[in-house]
Amino acid sequence: LVDPSAWTPALGEALAAVEGIALSEEHWSVLRAARTDFTGTGASPNIRRLTQVANVATKDLYRLFPRAPGRTIAKVAGLPKPAGCL
């Protein structure tokens, strides 16, 4: 997604489905935190930052978004890839 402001929750659901993820309230909480942090900082949060802003343990991020959580969260949330993500 080139423009994060064009993102919608329906698009997030569709992007998550492509990744094989059915979004629960726990997923949405992380996605909302990522989008809020992006709005405030202008940069996509990496995993360490997500643990702080979403108040979630790293192991829980990997449970919710098993393959490359930082990149997957950014993708589903309609944000650019976090700096440092491979």
C-alpha positions as CSV (number, residue, x, y, z in Angstrom):
1,L,0.0,0.0,0.0
2,V,1.6,3.2,-1.1
3,D,-0.7,5.6,0.9
4,P,-1.3,4.5,4.5
5,S,-4.3,6.8,4.7
6,A,-6.1,4.7,2.0
7,W,-6.1,1.7,4.4
8,T,-9.4,0.5,5.7
9,P,-10.3,-2.3,8.2
10,A,-11.8,-4.3,5.3
11,L,-8.5,-4.0,3.4
12,G,-6.7,-5.1,6.6
13,E,-9.0,-8.2,6.7
14,A,-8.3,-9.0,3.1
15,L,-4.5,-8.6,3.5
16,A,-4.5,-10.8,6.6
17,A,-6.5,-13.5,4.8
18,V,-3.8,-13.5,2.1
19,E,-1.3,-14.1,4.9
20,G,-3.4,-16.9,6.3
21,I,-4.4,-15.0,9.4
22,A,-7.9,-14.7,10.7
23,L,-8.0,-11.4,12.7
24,S,-9.1,-11.6,16.3
25,E,-9.5,-8.7,18.7
26,E,-5.9,-9.4,19.9
27,H,-4.7,-8.9,16.3
28,W,-6.7,-5.7,15.9
29,S,-5.2,-4.3,19.1
30,V,-1.7,-4.7,17.8
31,L,-2.7,-3.3,14.4
32,R,-4.3,-0.2,15.9
33,A,-1.2,0.4,18.1
34,A,1.0,0.1,15.0
35,R,-1.1,2.6,13.1
36,T,-1.3,5.0,16.0
37,D,2.5,4.8,16.5
38,F,3.0,5.4,12.8
39,T,0.8,8.5,12.9
40,G,2.8,9.9,15.7
41,T,6.3,9.1,14.5
42,G,6.0,8.8,10.7
43,A,7.8,5.5,10.8
44,S,6.5,1.9,11.0
45,P,7.2,0.4,14.4
46,N,9.7,-2.5,14.6
47,I,9.0,-5.5,16.8
48,R,10.7,-4.0,19.8
49,R,8.7,-0.8,19.5
50,L,5.5,-2.8,19.0
51,T,6.0,-4.7,22.3
52,Q,6.1,-1.3,24.0
53,V,3.3,0.5,22.2
54,A,0.9,-2.5,22.1
55,N,2.0,-3.8,25.5
56,V,2.5,-7.3,24.0
57,A,5.3,-9.8,24.6
58,T,7.6,-10.7,21.6
59,K,6.5,-14.3,21.8
60,D,2.8,-13.2,21.5
61,L,3.6,-11.2,18.4
62,Y,5.1,-14.3,16.9
63,R,2.1,-16.3,17.9
64,L,-0.3,-13.8,16.3
65,F,1.8,-13.1,13.2
66,P,4.0,-16.2,12.8
67,R,6.0,-15.3,9.7
68,A,8.0,-12.1,10.1
69,P,5.7,-10.3,12.5
70,G,7.1,-6.8,12.0
71,R,6.7,-6.9,8.3
72,T,3.4,-8.8,8.4
73,I,1.9,-6.3,10.9
74,A,3.0,-3.4,8.8
75,K,1.6,-5.0,5.6
76,V,-1.8,-5.8,7.2
77,A,-1.9,-2.4,8.9
78,G,-1.2,-0.7,5.5
79,L,2.1,0.7,6.6
80,P,5.6,0.8,5.0
81,K,8.0,-2.0,6.0
82,P,9.8,-1.1,9.3
83,A,13.4,0.0,9.0
84,G,15.7,-2.9,9.5
85,C,13.3,-5.5,8.3
86,L,14.8,-7.9,5.8
